[in-house]
Amino acid sequence: MDRIGDDAGQAGSTQGMTVFSIDCSTISDQREFWRAYLQVTTPEGASVFGRNMNAFWDALTGGGPGWPGECVIRLQGSSALEKLDDGRFVRQLRQIAVECAPVIIRFE
């Protein structure tokens, strides 16, 4: 977990936001992704977080269980996620990234 200054080209200011980096390069299934997400972000309500896209959506857009706070989530090696669920998993993550605020998700 780090803090960053303003990032050019990013919607809104990221000044002082917490940055979480998740290494996705070795993730081979959704269970591993959710484990890494919870381990890195240590979000509120982690014990009751549903570990699926609906729960992630609820957490990021409504502050439900799994809410990491206002932050930047860097998905490093995110191309590895393309193999999960025939690419559906990463497409859903990308859609959530477009629609959620104040959490910024970066695919690296």
C-alpha positions, 0 to 999 in steps of 0.5 A: 500500500502506497500513497500517490500524488496527482496522475495526469490523464486520470479522471479526478484527483488521486492526490493522497489516495491509498494505492493497492497493487495486486499481482495478477500475473500468476492468478489462475482462477477467480478464487485466487483473485478474490483472495489476493484482493482481500489480502492486499486491500484488507477491506471493511467487511472482508469476512462477509464479502461475497467474493464475486462480481456482484459483491465487488460491484456492491462494495465499490459503488455502495460501500458494502462489505469488501469496500476498500475505501477511496483508493487506487487499485493497480492490477499488475499483470492484468493480462493474465486475467484474460484467461479466466472465464473466457475473458468474461471476468476481466471484461466485468472488472473493466466495466466496474472500473468505468462505473465505480468512483471513488475507487480507481482501478488500473489495468497494468 
